[in-house]
Amino acid sequence: MVAEQLVPHGVTDERVLEAMAEIPREAFLSPRLRRHAYEDRALAIECGQTISQPLVVALMTQALAPKPDDIALEVGTGSGYQAAVLSRLCRKVITLEREPALAEHASETLARMGFANVEVAAADGSLGWPDSAPYDMILVACAAPGVPPALIDQLAENFYFVGEGEALGLGLGLDVVVATAVVPVNCCSSARILPTCAISLAKVARSPALSAA
């Protein structure tokens, strides 16, 4: 998977590649789908949702540039696979899932596999998770009409926010977010994946003037 799907499509971060190689994707799938675990496509899971294709997981993780001391928030736990990858690269991952059955299943899978630095909560992801804020980064792995203000409020200075551009209502490529304004600029090189699924990376730098207001 790493050599055939990730490296040729722009995944160059060695830590990301190592995490993707080590974590068994099949462990997050039902028995009938495990033989398809390393195919380059999304696969169905419970509650009408999917586990993202490996390339999307890798590119979104790479775009965040996680560091060992970071605390990350993920919105849209799904199977728990993305949270598992992030957990190998961060100090702590909080992941939110609106479907209680999915949250419970992901929590059991992650605990069974020893991902002790991941906390799963059944919650409305648009509200974030204030108890562990501020976060160094947020990864949105589900559709949303825009960037929920609560998520911006729960982020540290100069944080990174990443998600599928069209799903977040940010457009394609790189977006710079200052306070709650979204300003599209030139296309980001990390958007080189499937034409229908571009990665949007947003960096927040809170303006002193806006903060004072």
PyMOL CGO cylinders between C-alpha atoms (Angstrom):
from pymol import cmd
from pymol.cgo import CYLINDER

trace = [
    CYLINDER, 0.00, 0.00, 0.00, 2.70, 2.50, 0.98, 0.3, 1, 1, 1, 1, 1, 1,
    CYLINDER, 2.70, 2.50, 0.98, 4.87, 1.98, -2.10, 0.3, 1, 1, 1, 1, 1, 1,
    CYLINDER, 4.87, 1.98, -2.10, 2.05, 1.54, -4.60, 0.3, 1, 1, 1, 1, 1, 1,
    CYLINDER, 2.05, 1.54, -4.60, -0.59, 4.04, -3.42, 0.3, 1, 1, 1, 1, 1, 1,
    CYLINDER, -0.59, 4.04, -3.42, 0.93, 6.62, -1.10, 0.3, 1, 1, 1, 1, 1, 1,
    CYLINDER, 0.93, 6.62, -1.10, 4.47, 7.52, -2.17, 0.3, 1, 1, 1, 1, 1, 1,
    CYLINDER, 4.47, 7.52, -2.17, 3.62, 7.94, -5.91, 0.3, 1, 1, 1, 1, 1, 1,
    CYLINDER, 3.62, 7.94, -5.91, 0.83, 10.38, -5.01, 0.3, 1, 1, 1, 1, 1, 1,
    CYLINDER, 0.83, 10.38, -5.01, 2.75, 12.80, -2.85, 0.3, 1, 1, 1, 1, 1, 1,
    CYLINDER, 2.75, 12.80, -2.85, 2.93, 11.27, 0.62, 0.3, 1, 1, 1, 1, 1, 1,
    CYLINDER, 2.93, 11.27, 0.62, 6.52, 11.95, 1.66, 0.3, 1, 1, 1, 1, 1, 1,
    CYLINDER, 6.52, 11.95, 1.66, 6.41, 12.34, 5.46, 0.3, 1, 1, 1, 1, 1, 1,
    CYLINDER, 6.41, 12.34, 5.46, 8.32, 9.34, 6.82, 0.3, 1, 1, 1, 1, 1, 1,
    CYLINDER, 8.32, 9.34, 6.82, 6.40, 9.34, 10.10, 0.3, 1, 1, 1, 1, 1, 1,
    CYLINDER, 6.40, 9.34, 10.10, 3.08, 9.21, 8.25, 0.3, 1, 1, 1, 1, 1, 1,
    CYLINDER, 3.08, 9.21, 8.25, 4.32, 6.44, 5.96, 0.3, 1, 1, 1, 1, 1, 1,
    CYLINDER, 4.32, 6.44, 5.96, 5.56, 4.43, 8.94, 0.3, 1, 1, 1, 1, 1, 1,
    CYLINDER, 5.56, 4.43, 8.94, 2.24, 4.78, 10.79, 0.3, 1, 1, 1, 1, 1, 1,
    CYLINDER, 2.24, 4.78, 10.79, 0.28, 3.77, 7.70, 0.3, 1, 1, 1, 1, 1, 1,
    CYLINDER, 0.28, 3.77, 7.70, 2.51, 0.73, 7.21, 0.3, 1, 1, 1, 1, 1, 1,
    CYLINDER, 2.51, 0.73, 7.21, 2.24, -0.42, 10.82, 0.3, 1, 1, 1, 1, 1, 1,
    CYLINDER, 2.24, -0.42, 10.82, -1.49, -0.04, 11.49, 0.3, 1, 1, 1, 1, 1, 1,
    CYLINDER, -1.49, -0.04, 11.49, -3.59, -2.93, 10.10, 0.3, 1, 1, 1, 1, 1, 1,
    CYLINDER, -3.59, -2.93, 10.10, -6.49, -1.36, 8.21, 0.3, 1, 1, 1, 1, 1, 1,
    CYLINDER, -6.49, -1.36, 8.21, -8.32, -4.69, 8.15, 0.3, 1, 1, 1, 1, 1, 1,
    CYLINDER, -8.32, -4.69, 8.15, -8.77, -4.52, 11.93, 0.3, 1, 1, 1, 1, 1, 1,
    CYLINDER, -8.77, -4.52, 11.93, -11.19, -1.62, 11.41, 0.3, 1, 1, 1, 1, 1, 1,
    CYLINDER, -11.19, -1.62, 11.41, -13.38, -3.51, 8.93, 0.3, 1, 1, 1, 1, 1, 1,
    CYLINDER, -13.38, -3.51, 8.93, -16.03, -6.18, 9.19, 0.3, 1, 1, 1, 1, 1, 1,
    CYLINDER, -16.03, -6.18, 9.19, -14.82, -9.74, 8.46, 0.3, 1, 1, 1, 1, 1, 1,
    CYLINDER, -14.82, -9.74, 8.46, -16.47, -9.81, 5.02, 0.3, 1, 1, 1, 1, 1, 1,
    CYLINDER, -16.47, -9.81, 5.02, -14.57, -6.70, 3.87, 0.3, 1, 1, 1, 1, 1, 1,
    CYLINDER, -14.57, -6.70, 3.87, -11.13, -7.45, 5.29, 0.3, 1, 1, 1, 1, 1, 1,
    CYLINDER, -11.13, -7.45, 5.29, -9.87, -8.96, 2.04, 0.3, 1, 1, 1, 1, 1, 1,
    CYLINDER, -9.87, -8.96, 2.04, -10.39, -5.51, 0.47, 0.3, 1, 1, 1, 1, 1, 1,
    CYLINDER, -10.39, -5.51, 0.47, -8.55, -3.63, 3.23, 0.3, 1, 1, 1, 1, 1, 1,
    CYLINDER, -8.55, -3.63, 3.23, -5.62, -2.46, 1.11, 0.3, 1, 1, 1, 1, 1, 1,
    CYLINDER, -5.62, -2.46, 1.11, -7.49, -1.57, -2.04, 0.3, 1, 1, 1, 1, 1, 1,
    CYLINDER, -7.49, -1.57, -2.04, -7.25, 2.08, -3.07, 0.3, 1, 1, 1, 1, 1, 1,
    CYLINDER, -7.25, 2.08, -3.07, -10.85, 2.99, -2.27, 0.3, 1, 1, 1, 1, 1, 1,
    CYLINDER, -10.85, 2.99, -2.27, -13.23, 3.84, 0.51, 0.3, 1, 1, 1, 1, 1, 1,
    CYLINDER, -13.23, 3.84, 0.51, -15.14, 0.92, 2.02, 0.3, 1, 1, 1, 1, 1, 1,
    CYLINDER, -15.14, 0.92, 2.02, -18.54, 0.70, 3.68, 0.3, 1, 1, 1, 1, 1, 1,
    CYLINDER, -18.54, 0.70, 3.68, -18.86, 0.48, 7.45, 0.3, 1, 1, 1, 1, 1, 1,
    CYLINDER, -18.86, 0.48, 7.45, -21.87, 0.60, 9.76, 0.3, 1, 1, 1, 1, 1, 1,
    CYLINDER, -21.87, 0.60, 9.76, -24.55, 3.34, 9.83, 0.3, 1, 1, 1, 1, 1, 1,
    CYLINDER, -24.55, 3.34, 9.83, -24.17, 4.10, 6.12, 0.3, 1, 1, 1, 1, 1, 1,
    CYLINDER, -24.17, 4.10, 6.12, -20.68, 5.54, 6.54, 0.3, 1, 1, 1, 1, 1, 1,
    CYLINDER, -20.68, 5.54, 6.54, -17.31, 4.66, 5.04, 0.3, 1, 1, 1, 1, 1, 1,
    CYLINDER, -17.31, 4.66, 5.04, -13.67, 4.22, 5.99, 0.3, 1, 1, 1, 1, 1, 1,
    CYLINDER, -13.67, 4.22, 5.99, -11.68, 6.62, 3.79, 0.3, 1, 1, 1, 1, 1, 1,
    CYLINDER, -11.68, 6.62, 3.79, -9.29, 5.31, 1.17, 0.3, 1, 1, 1, 1, 1, 1,
    CYLINDER, -9.29, 5.31, 1.17, -5.70, 5.05, 2.45, 0.3, 1, 1, 1, 1, 1, 1,
    CYLINDER, -5.70, 5.05, 2.45, -4.46, 7.90, 0.26, 0.3, 1, 1, 1, 1, 1, 1,
    CYLINDER, -4.46, 7.90, 0.26, -6.99, 10.35, 1.72, 0.3, 1, 1, 1, 1, 1, 1,
    CYLINDER, -6.99, 10.35, 1.72, -6.05, 9.34, 5.28, 0.3, 1, 1, 1, 1, 1, 1,
    CYLINDER, -6.05, 9.34, 5.28, -2.35, 9.76, 4.54, 0.3, 1, 1, 1, 1, 1, 1,
    CYLINDER, -2.35, 9.76, 4.54, -2.65, 13.12, 2.77, 0.3, 1, 1, 1, 1, 1, 1,
    CYLINDER, -2.65, 13.12, 2.77, -4.91, 14.61, 5.41, 0.3, 1, 1, 1, 1, 1, 1,
    CYLINDER, -4.91, 14.61, 5.41, -2.53, 13.46, 8.14, 0.3, 1, 1, 1, 1, 1, 1,
    CYLINDER, -2.53, 13.46, 8.14, 0.50, 14.78, 6.29, 0.3, 1, 1, 1, 1, 1, 1,
    CYLINDER, 0.50, 14.78, 6.29, -1.20, 18.14, 5.74, 0.3, 1, 1, 1, 1, 1, 1,
    CYLINDER, -1.20, 18.14, 5.74, -1.59, 18.54, 9.50, 0.3, 1, 1, 1, 1, 1, 1,
    CYLINDER, -1.59, 18.54, 9.50, 2.14, 17.99, 10.07, 0.3, 1, 1, 1, 1, 1, 1,
    CYLINDER, 2.14, 17.99, 10.07, 1.50, 16.53, 13.57, 0.3, 1, 1, 1, 1, 1, 1,
    CYLINDER, 1.50, 16.53, 13.57, 4.19, 16.77, 16.22, 0.3, 1, 1, 1, 1, 1, 1,
    CYLINDER, 4.19, 16.77, 16.22, 4.75, 14.40, 19.18, 0.3, 1, 1, 1, 1, 1, 1,
    CYLINDER, 4.75, 14.40, 19.18, 3.43, 16.88, 21.78, 0.3, 1, 1, 1, 1, 1, 1,
    CYLINDER, 3.43, 16.88, 21.78, 0.33, 17.92, 19.83, 0.3, 1, 1, 1, 1, 1, 1,
    CYLINDER, 0.33, 17.92, 19.83, -3.26, 17.37, 20.94, 0.3, 1, 1, 1, 1, 1, 1,
    CYLINDER, -3.26, 17.37, 20.94, -5.55, 16.68, 17.99, 0.3, 1, 1, 1, 1, 1, 1,
    CYLINDER, -5.55, 16.68, 17.99, -9.32, 16.74, 17.59, 0.3, 1, 1, 1, 1, 1, 1,
    CYLINDER, -9.32, 16.74, 17.59, -10.97, 14.61, 14.92, 0.3, 1, 1, 1, 1, 1, 1,
    CYLINDER, -10.97, 14.61, 14.92, -14.57, 15.16, 13.88, 0.3, 1, 1, 1, 1, 1, 1,
    CYLINDER, -14.57, 15.16, 13.88, -16.10, 12.03, 12.40, 0.3, 1, 1, 1, 1, 1, 1,
    CYLINDER, -16.10, 12.03, 12.40, -14.58, 8.94, 14.04, 0.3, 1, 1, 1, 1, 1, 1,
    CYLINDER, -14.58, 8.94, 14.04, -16.17, 6.39, 11.74, 0.3, 1, 1, 1, 1, 1, 1,
    CYLINDER, -16.17, 6.39, 11.74, -14.21, 3.16, 12.08, 0.3, 1, 1, 1, 1, 1, 1,
    CYLINDER, -14.21, 3.16, 12.08, -11.45, 4.75, 14.18, 0.3, 1, 1, 1, 1, 1, 1,
    CYLINDER, -11.45, 4.75, 14.18, -8.74, 4.18, 11.55, 0.3, 1, 1, 1, 1, 1, 1,
    CYLINDER, -8.74, 4.18, 11.55, -7.87, 7.84, 11.01, 0.3, 1, 1, 1, 1, 1, 1,
    CYLINDER, -7.87, 7.84, 11.01, -7.69, 8.40, 14.78, 0.3, 1, 1, 1, 1, 1, 1,
    CYLINDER, -7.69, 8.40, 14.78, -5.35, 5.43, 15.07, 0.3, 1, 1, 1, 1, 1, 1,
    CYLINDER, -5.35, 5.43, 15.07, -2.99, 6.89, 12.47, 0.3, 1, 1, 1, 1, 1, 1,
    CYLINDER, -2.99, 6.89, 12.47, -3.02, 10.31, 14.16, 0.3, 1, 1, 1, 1, 1, 1,
    CYLINDER, -3.02, 10.31, 14.16, -2.42, 8.75, 17.57, 0.3, 1, 1, 1, 1, 1, 1,
    CYLINDER, -2.42, 8.75, 17.57, 0.96, 7.40, 16.45, 0.3, 1, 1, 1, 1, 1, 1,
    CYLINDER, 0.96, 7.40, 16.45, 2.06, 10.94, 15.65, 0.3, 1, 1, 1, 1, 1, 1,
    CYLINDER, 2.06, 10.94, 15.65, 0.47, 13.01, 18.47, 0.3, 1, 1, 1, 1, 1, 1,
    CYLINDER, 0.47, 13.01, 18.47, 0.41, 13.01, 22.25, 0.3, 1, 1, 1, 1, 1, 1,
    CYLINDER, 0.41, 13.01, 22.25, -3.39, 12.70, 22.40, 0.3, 1, 1, 1, 1, 1, 1,
    CYLINDER, -3.39, 12.70, 22.40, -6.34, 12.40, 20.02, 0.3, 1, 1, 1, 1, 1, 1,
    CYLINDER, -6.34, 12.40, 20.02, -9.94, 13.26, 20.88, 0.3, 1, 1, 1, 1, 1, 1,
    CYLINDER, -9.94, 13.26, 20.88, -12.31, 11.90, 18.25, 0.3, 1, 1, 1, 1, 1, 1,
    CYLINDER, -12.31, 11.90, 18.25, -16.04, 12.66, 18.00, 0.3, 1, 1, 1, 1, 1, 1,
    CYLINDER, -16.04, 12.66, 18.00, -18.73, 10.54, 16.35, 0.3, 1, 1, 1, 1, 1, 1,
    CYLINDER, -18.73, 10.54, 16.35, -22.43, 11.44, 16.19, 0.3, 1, 1, 1, 1, 1, 1,
    CYLINDER, -22.43, 11.44, 16.19, -23.55, 7.80, 15.75, 0.3, 1, 1, 1, 1, 1, 1,
    CYLINDER, -23.55, 7.80, 15.75, -23.36, 6.11, 19.19, 0.3, 1, 1, 1, 1, 1, 1,
    CYLINDER, -23.36, 6.11, 19.19, -23.02, 2.62, 17.70, 0.3, 1, 1, 1, 1, 1, 1,
    CYLINDER, -23.02, 2.62, 17.70, -20.03, 3.68, 15.60, 0.3, 1, 1, 1, 1, 1, 1,
    CYLINDER, -20.03, 3.68, 15.60, -18.44, 5.49, 18.54, 0.3, 1, 1, 1, 1, 1, 1,
    CYLINDER, -18.44, 5.49, 18.54, -18.77, 2.42, 20.74, 0.3, 1, 1, 1, 1, 1, 1,
    CYLINDER, -18.77, 2.42, 20.74, -17.39, 0.07, 18.10, 0.3, 1, 1, 1, 1, 1, 1,
    CYLINDER, -17.39, 0.07, 18.10, -14.45, 2.35, 17.30, 0.3, 1, 1, 1, 1, 1, 1,
    CYLINDER, -14.45, 2.35, 17.30, -13.67, 2.77, 21.00, 0.3, 1, 1, 1, 1, 1, 1,
    CYLINDER, -13.67, 2.77, 21.00, -13.63, -1.00, 21.51, 0.3, 1, 1, 1, 1, 1, 1,
    CYLINDER, -13.63, -1.00, 21.51, -11.40, -1.53, 18.45, 0.3, 1, 1, 1, 1, 1, 1,
    CYLINDER, -11.40, -1.53, 18.45, -8.91, 1.15, 19.47, 0.3, 1, 1, 1, 1, 1, 1,
    CYLINDER, -8.91, 1.15, 19.47, -8.74, -0.11, 23.05, 0.3, 1, 1, 1, 1, 1, 1,
    CYLINDER, -8.74, -0.11, 23.05, -8.27, -3.70, 21.93, 0.3, 1, 1, 1, 1, 1, 1,
    CYLINDER, -8.27, -3.70, 21.93, -5.39, -2.64, 19.69, 0.3, 1, 1, 1, 1, 1, 1,
    CYLINDER, -5.39, -2.64, 19.69, -3.68, -0.65, 22.42, 0.3, 1, 1, 1, 1, 1, 1,
    CYLINDER, -3.68, -0.65, 22.42, -4.24, 2.93, 21.25, 0.3, 1, 1, 1, 1, 1, 1,
    CYLINDER, -4.24, 2.93, 21.25, -4.35, 4.27, 24.78, 0.3, 1, 1, 1, 1, 1, 1,
    CYLINDER, -4.35, 4.27, 24.78, -3.93, 7.93, 23.80, 0.3, 1, 1, 1, 1, 1, 1,
    CYLINDER, -3.93, 7.93, 23.80, -7.24, 8.08, 21.87, 0.3, 1, 1, 1, 1, 1, 1,
    CYLINDER, -7.24, 8.08, 21.87, -10.47, 9.18, 23.53, 0.3, 1, 1, 1, 1, 1, 1,
    CYLINDER, -10.47, 9.18, 23.53, -13.71, 8.49, 21.64, 0.3, 1, 1, 1, 1, 1, 1,
    CYLINDER, -13.71, 8.49, 21.64, -16.89, 10.41, 22.43, 0.3, 1, 1, 1, 1, 1, 1,
    CYLINDER, -16.89, 10.41, 22.43, -20.40, 10.15, 20.98, 0.3, 1, 1, 1, 1, 1, 1,
    CYLINDER, -20.40, 10.15, 20.98, -21.13, 13.81, 20.32, 0.3, 1, 1, 1, 1, 1, 1,
    CYLINDER, -21.13, 13.81, 20.32, -22.12, 16.45, 17.79, 0.3, 1, 1, 1, 1, 1, 1,
    CYLINDER, -22.12, 16.45, 17.79, -18.79, 17.26, 16.16, 0.3, 1, 1, 1, 1, 1, 1,
    CYLINDER, -18.79, 17.26, 16.16, -19.89, 20.75, 15.12, 0.3, 1, 1, 1, 1, 1, 1,
    CYLINDER, -19.89, 20.75, 15.12, -19.75, 21.71, 18.80, 0.3, 1, 1, 1, 1, 1, 1,
    CYLINDER, -19.75, 21.71, 18.80, -16.23, 20.39, 19.27, 0.3, 1, 1, 1, 1, 1, 1,
    CYLINDER, -16.23, 20.39, 19.27, -15.07, 19.11, 22.64, 0.3, 1, 1, 1, 1, 1, 1,
    CYLINDER, -15.07, 19.11, 22.64, -14.32, 22.07, 24.96, 0.3, 1, 1, 1, 1, 1, 1,
    CYLINDER, -14.32, 22.07, 24.96, -13.07, 19.94, 27.86, 0.3, 1, 1, 1, 1, 1, 1,
    CYLINDER, -13.07, 19.94, 27.86, -9.74, 19.22, 26.16, 0.3, 1, 1, 1, 1, 1, 1,
    CYLINDER, -9.74, 19.22, 26.16, -9.33, 22.49, 24.23, 0.3, 1, 1, 1, 1, 1, 1,
    CYLINDER, -9.33, 22.49, 24.23, -7.30, 24.20, 22.94, 0.3, 1, 1, 1, 1, 1, 1,
    CYLINDER, -7.30, 24.20, 22.94, -6.24, 21.84, 20.17, 0.3, 1, 1, 1, 1, 1, 1,
    CYLINDER, -6.24, 21.84, 20.17, -3.14, 22.10, 18.02, 0.3, 1, 1, 1, 1, 1, 1,
    CYLINDER, -3.14, 22.10, 18.02, -5.02, 20.73, 15.03, 0.3, 1, 1, 1, 1, 1, 1,
    CYLINDER, -5.02, 20.73, 15.03, -8.46, 19.60, 13.89, 0.3, 1, 1, 1, 1, 1, 1,
    CYLINDER, -8.46, 19.60, 13.89, -9.18, 17.01, 11.24, 0.3, 1, 1, 1, 1, 1, 1,
    CYLINDER, -9.18, 17.01, 11.24, -12.72, 16.89, 9.86, 0.3, 1, 1, 1, 1, 1, 1,
    CYLINDER, -12.72, 16.89, 9.86, -13.49, 13.51, 8.34, 0.3, 1, 1, 1, 1, 1, 1,
    CYLINDER, -13.49, 13.51, 8.34, -17.18, 14.13, 7.65, 0.3, 1, 1, 1, 1, 1, 1,
    CYLINDER, -17.18, 14.13, 7.65, -19.28, 16.45, 5.52, 0.3, 1, 1, 1, 1, 1, 1,
    CYLINDER, -19.28, 16.45, 5.52, -20.05, 19.93, 6.81, 0.3, 1, 1, 1, 1, 1, 1,
    CYLINDER, -20.05, 19.93, 6.81, -21.53, 23.05, 5.15, 0.3, 1, 1, 1, 1, 1, 1,
    CYLINDER, -21.53, 23.05, 5.15, -18.69, 25.19, 6.51, 0.3, 1, 1, 1, 1, 1, 1,
    CYLINDER, -18.69, 25.19, 6.51, -16.23, 25.55, 9.38, 0.3, 1, 1, 1, 1, 1, 1,
    CYLINDER, -16.23, 25.55, 9.38, -18.26, 25.48, 12.63, 0.3, 1, 1, 1, 1, 1, 1,
    CYLINDER, -18.26, 25.48, 12.63, -17.36, 28.52, 14.79, 0.3, 1, 1, 1, 1, 1, 1,
    CYLINDER, -17.36, 28.52, 14.79, -17.08, 26.31, 17.88, 0.3, 1, 1, 1, 1, 1, 1,
    CYLINDER, -17.08, 26.31, 17.88, -14.14, 24.48, 16.32, 0.3, 1, 1, 1, 1, 1, 1,
    CYLINDER, -14.14, 24.48, 16.32, -12.25, 27.68, 15.61, 0.3, 1, 1, 1, 1, 1, 1,
    CYLINDER, -12.25, 27.68, 15.61, -12.89, 28.85, 19.18, 0.3, 1, 1, 1, 1, 1, 1,
    CYLINDER, -12.89, 28.85, 19.18, -11.32, 25.65, 20.54, 0.3, 1, 1, 1, 1, 1, 1,
    CYLINDER, -11.32, 25.65, 20.54, -8.05, 25.93, 18.65, 0.3, 1, 1, 1, 1, 1, 1,
    CYLINDER, -8.05, 25.93, 18.65, -4.67, 27.15, 19.79, 0.3, 1, 1, 1, 1, 1, 1,
    CYLINDER, -4.67, 27.15, 19.79, -2.89, 29.99, 18.02, 0.3, 1, 1, 1, 1, 1, 1,
    CYLINDER, -2.89, 29.99, 18.02, -1.60, 29.17, 14.55, 0.3, 1, 1, 1, 1, 1, 1,
    CYLINDER, -1.60, 29.17, 14.55, -3.34, 25.81, 14.44, 0.3, 1, 1, 1, 1, 1, 1,
    CYLINDER, -3.34, 25.81, 14.44, -3.98, 23.63, 11.41, 0.3, 1, 1, 1, 1, 1, 1,
    CYLINDER, -3.98, 23.63, 11.41, -7.43, 22.57, 10.26, 0.3, 1, 1, 1, 1, 1, 1,
    CYLINDER, -7.43, 22.57, 10.26, -7.77, 20.01, 7.52, 0.3, 1, 1, 1, 1, 1, 1,
    CYLINDER, -7.77, 20.01, 7.52, -10.69, 18.36, 5.76, 0.3, 1, 1, 1, 1, 1, 1,
    CYLINDER, -10.69, 18.36, 5.76, -12.10, 17.56, 2.37, 0.3, 1, 1, 1, 1, 1, 1,
    CYLINDER, -12.10, 17.56, 2.37, -12.42, 20.95, 0.73, 0.3, 1, 1, 1, 1, 1, 1,
    CYLINDER, -12.42, 20.95, 0.73, -15.80, 20.60, -0.95, 0.3, 1, 1, 1, 1, 1, 1,
    CYLINDER, -15.80, 20.60, -0.95, -17.34, 18.93, 2.10, 0.3, 1, 1, 1, 1, 1, 1,
    CYLINDER, -17.34, 18.93, 2.10, -16.25, 21.83, 4.31, 0.3, 1, 1, 1, 1, 1, 1,
    CYLINDER, -16.25, 21.83, 4.31, -17.51, 24.49, 1.94, 0.3, 1, 1, 1, 1, 1, 1,
    CYLINDER, -17.51, 24.49, 1.94, -14.00, 25.93, 1.64, 0.3, 1, 1, 1, 1, 1, 1,
    CYLINDER, -14.00, 25.93, 1.64, -13.47, 25.35, -2.06, 0.3, 1, 1, 1, 1, 1, 1,
    CYLINDER, -13.47, 25.35, -2.06, -10.34, 23.74, -3.47, 0.3, 1, 1, 1, 1, 1, 1,
    CYLINDER, -10.34, 23.74, -3.47, -6.81, 24.12, -2.27, 0.3, 1, 1, 1, 1, 1, 1,
    CYLINDER, -6.81, 24.12, -2.27, -5.38, 26.20, 0.51, 0.3, 1, 1, 1, 1, 1, 1,
    CYLINDER, -5.38, 26.20, 0.51, -7.50, 28.44, 2.69, 0.3, 1, 1, 1, 1, 1, 1,
    CYLINDER, -7.50, 28.44, 2.69, -6.23, 30.94, 5.23, 0.3, 1, 1, 1, 1, 1, 1,
    CYLINDER, -6.23, 30.94, 5.23, -8.54, 31.54, 8.15, 0.3, 1, 1, 1, 1, 1, 1,
    CYLINDER, -8.54, 31.54, 8.15, -8.17, 34.72, 10.21, 0.3, 1, 1, 1, 1, 1, 1,
    CYLINDER, -8.17, 34.72, 10.21, -10.55, 34.65, 13.17, 0.3, 1, 1, 1, 1, 1, 1,
    CYLINDER, -10.55, 34.65, 13.17, -13.77, 33.47, 11.47, 0.3, 1, 1, 1, 1, 1, 1,
    CYLINDER, -13.77, 33.47, 11.47, -13.07, 34.73, 7.95, 0.3, 1, 1, 1, 1, 1, 1,
    CYLINDER, -13.07, 34.73, 7.95, -12.12, 32.29, 5.19, 0.3, 1, 1, 1, 1, 1, 1,
    CYLINDER, -12.12, 32.29, 5.19, -9.94, 33.71, 2.42, 0.3, 1, 1, 1, 1, 1, 1,
    CYLINDER, -9.94, 33.71, 2.42, -9.17, 31.35, -0.50, 0.3, 1, 1, 1, 1, 1, 1,
    CYLINDER, -9.17, 31.35, -0.50, -5.69, 31.68, -2.03, 0.3, 1, 1, 1, 1, 1, 1,
    CYLINDER, -5.69, 31.68, -2.03, -3.61, 29.64, -4.45, 0.3, 1, 1, 1, 1, 1, 1,
    CYLINDER, -3.61, 29.64, -4.45, -4.17, 25.92, -4.84, 0.3, 1, 1, 1, 1, 1, 1,
    CYLINDER, -4.17, 25.92, -4.84, -2.27, 23.74, -2.38, 0.3, 1, 1, 1, 1, 1, 1,
    CYLINDER, -2.27, 23.74, -2.38, 0.04, 21.04, -3.76, 0.3, 1, 1, 1, 1, 1, 1,
    CYLINDER, 0.04, 21.04, -3.76, -1.46, 18.54, -1.31, 0.3, 1, 1, 1, 1, 1, 1,
    CYLINDER, -1.46, 18.54, -1.31, -4.68, 18.68, -3.34, 0.3, 1, 1, 1, 1, 1, 1,
    CYLINDER, -4.68, 18.68, -3.34, -3.19, 16.26, -5.88, 0.3, 1, 1, 1, 1, 1, 1,
    CYLINDER, -3.19, 16.26, -5.88, -5.52, 13.35, -5.25, 0.3, 1, 1, 1, 1, 1, 1,
    CYLINDER, -5.52, 13.35, -5.25, -8.77, 12.21, -6.83, 0.3, 1, 1, 1, 1, 1, 1,
    CYLINDER, -8.77, 12.21, -6.83, -10.42, 15.05, -8.82, 0.3, 1, 1, 1, 1, 1, 1,
    CYLINDER, -10.42, 15.05, -8.82, -13.59, 14.79, -6.73, 0.3, 1, 1, 1, 1, 1, 1,
    CYLINDER, -13.59, 14.79, -6.73, -11.81, 14.90, -3.37, 0.3, 1, 1, 1, 1, 1, 1,
    CYLINDER, -11.81, 14.90, -3.37, -9.40, 17.78, -2.82, 0.3, 1, 1, 1, 1, 1, 1,
    CYLINDER, -9.40, 17.78, -2.82, -7.69, 18.39, 0.51, 0.3, 1, 1, 1, 1, 1, 1,
    CYLINDER, -7.69, 18.39, 0.51, -8.23, 21.80, 2.10, 0.3, 1, 1, 1, 1, 1, 1,
    CYLINDER, -8.23, 21.80, 2.10, -5.63, 22.97, 4.59, 0.3, 1, 1, 1, 1, 1, 1,
    CYLINDER, -5.63, 22.97, 4.59, -6.41, 26.00, 6.72, 0.3, 1, 1, 1, 1, 1, 1,
    CYLINDER, -6.41, 26.00, 6.72, -4.08, 27.79, 9.08, 0.3, 1, 1, 1, 1, 1, 1,
    CYLINDER, -4.08, 27.79, 9.08, -5.56, 30.08, 11.71, 0.3, 1, 1, 1, 1, 1, 1,
    CYLINDER, -5.56, 30.08, 11.71, -3.64, 33.11, 12.88, 0.3, 1, 1, 1, 1, 1, 1,
    CYLINDER, -3.64, 33.11, 12.88, -5.79, 35.12, 15.26, 0.3, 1, 1, 1, 1, 1, 1,
    CYLINDER, -5.79, 35.12, 15.26, -5.46, 38.83, 14.61, 0.3, 1, 1, 1, 1, 1, 1,
    CYLINDER, -5.46, 38.83, 14.61, -4.85, 40.93, 17.78, 0.3, 1, 1, 1, 1, 1, 1,
    CYLINDER, -4.85, 40.93, 17.78, -7.39, 43.46, 16.55, 0.3, 1, 1, 1, 1, 1, 1,
    CYLINDER, -7.39, 43.46, 16.55, -10.04, 40.82, 15.97, 0.3, 1, 1, 1, 1, 1, 1,
    CYLINDER, -10.04, 40.82, 15.97, -9.24, 39.11, 19.27, 0.3, 1, 1, 1, 1, 1, 1,
    CYLINDER, -9.24, 39.11, 19.27, -9.66, 42.41, 21.10, 0.3, 1, 1, 1, 1, 1, 1,
    CYLINDER, -9.66, 42.41, 21.10, -13.02, 42.94, 19.45, 0.3, 1, 1, 1, 1, 1, 1,
]
cmd.load_cgo(trace, "trace")
